[in-house]
Amino acid sequence: MPTDFEIGHAAKLDPIGEVGQRLGLLDEEIIPYGRHRAKIHLSAFVVSLADAVQTMPGLPKVPAADRVELQDDGTITGLF
């Protein structure tokens, strides 16, 4: 069984620009730090009112807040 070091050493790293394109990021949203690392500009996460809701990977498409309702008697439903 290969060690963690051997697995990491054998991994092929893609240029960060290519990774960003596959994720649908614009070039101006990627702040590169070398060939294989980058930060993502805050604009990639900001949702404008005129645009569709965007979520981060792993989050549900429908926000949990959409299921919360306040009843006429003051009861809150839809909380976790």
CYANA upper distance limits for C-alpha pairs under 8 A (distance plus 0.5 A):
  2 PRO  CA      6 GLU  CA      6.36
  2 PRO  CA      7 ILE  CA      6.92
  3 THR  CA      7 ILE  CA      6.79
  4 ASP  CA      8 GLY  CA      6.60
  5 PHE  CA      9 HIS  CA      6.46
  6 GLU  CA     10 ALA  CA      6.59
  7 ILE  CA     11 ALA  CA      6.83
 13 LEU  CA     36 HIS  CA      7.35
 14 ASP  CA     18 GLU  CA      7.18
 14 ASP  CA     19 VAL  CA      7.21
 14 ASP  CA     36 HIS  CA      7.28
 15 PRO  CA     19 VAL  CA      7.14
 15 PRO  CA     35 ARG  CA      6.18
 15 PRO  CA     36 HIS  CA      5.79
 16 ILE  CA     20 GLY  CA      6.63
 16 ILE  CA     32 PRO  CA      7.78
 16 ILE  CA     35 ARG  CA      6.70
 16 ILE  CA     36 HIS  CA      5.39
 16 ILE  CA     37 ARG  CA      6.58
 16 ILE  CA     38 ALA  CA      7.27
 17 GLY  CA     21 GLN  CA      6.76
 17 GLY  CA     27 ASP  CA      7.92
 17 GLY  CA     30 ILE  CA      8.12
 18 GLU  CA     22 ARG  CA      6.79
 19 VAL  CA     23 LEU  CA      6.87
 20 GLY  CA     24 GLY  CA      6.80
 20 GLY  CA     25 LEU  CA      5.66
 20 GLY  CA     26 LEU  CA      7.92
 20 GLY  CA     27 ASP  CA      8.20
 20 GLY  CA     30 ILE  CA      7.63
 21 GLN  CA     25 LEU  CA      6.04
 21 GLN  CA     26 LEU  CA      7.55
 21 GLN  CA     27 ASP  CA      8.35
 25 LEU  CA     29 GLU  CA      6.79
 25 LEU  CA     30 ILE  CA      7.79
 25 LEU  CA     44 ALA  CA      7.60
 26 LEU  CA     30 ILE  CA      7.56
 28 GLU  CA     41 HIS  CA      8.36
 29 GLU  CA     40 ILE  CA      6.22
 29 GLU  CA     41 HIS  CA      5.28
 29 GLU  CA     42 LEU  CA      8.15
 29 GLU  CA     43 SER  CA      7.19
 29 GLU  CA     44 ALA  CA      6.51
 30 ILE  CA     38 ALA  CA      6.91
 30 ILE  CA     39 LYS  CA      6.61
 30 ILE  CA     40 ILE  CA      5.44
 30 ILE  CA     41 HIS  CA      6.58
 31 ILE  CA     38 ALA  CA      5.81
 31 ILE  CA     39 LYS  CA      5.55
 31 ILE  CA     40 ILE  CA      6.53
 31 ILE  CA     41 HIS  CA      7.25
 32 PRO  CA     36 HIS  CA      8.37
 32 PRO  CA     37 ARG  CA      6.57
 32 PRO  CA     38 ALA  CA      4.60
 32 PRO  CA     39 LYS  CA      6.89
 33 TYR  CA     37 ARG  CA      5.69
 33 TYR  CA     38 ALA  CA      5.43
 33 TYR  CA     39 LYS  CA      7.90
 34 GLY  CA     38 ALA  CA      7.88
 40 ILE  CA     44 ALA  CA      7.35
 41 HIS  CA     45 PHE  CA      8.37
 42 LEU  CA     46 VAL  CA      7.02
 45 PHE  CA     54 GLN  CA      7.88
 45 PHE  CA     55 THR  CA      8.28
 45 PHE  CA     56 MET  CA      8.14
 47 VAL  CA     51 ASP  CA      7.17
 47 VAL  CA     52 ALA  CA      7.96
 47 VAL  CA     53 VAL  CA      6.84
 47 VAL  CA     54 GLN  CA      7.05
 48 SER  CA     52 ALA  CA      8.38
 54 GLN  CA     61 LYS  CA      8.40
 55 THR  CA     59 LEU  CA      6.71
 55 THR  CA     60 PRO  CA      7.92
 55 THR  CA     61 LYS  CA      7.07
 62 VAL  CA     66 ASP  CA      7.54
 63 PRO  CA     67 ARG  CA      8.42
 64 ALA  CA     68 VAL  CA      7.81
 67 ARG  CA     77 THR  CA      8.36
 67 ARG  CA     78 GLY  CA      5.65
 67 ARG  CA     79 LEU  CA      8.14
 68 VAL  CA     76 ILE  CA      7.48
 68 VAL  CA     77 THR  CA      6.12
 68 VAL  CA     78 GLY  CA      4.76
 68 VAL  CA     79 LEU  CA      6.46
 69 GLU  CA     76 ILE  CA      6.24
 69 GLU  CA     77 THR  CA      5.80
 69 GLU  CA     78 GLY  CA      6.82
 70 LEU  CA     74 GLY  CA      6.60
 70 LEU  CA     75 THR  CA      6.35
 70 LEU  CA     76 ILE  CA      5.13
 70 LEU  CA     77 THR  CA      6.97
 71 GLN  CA     75 THR  CA      5.65
 71 GLN  CA     76 ILE  CA      6.67
 71 GLN  CA     77 THR  CA      7.96
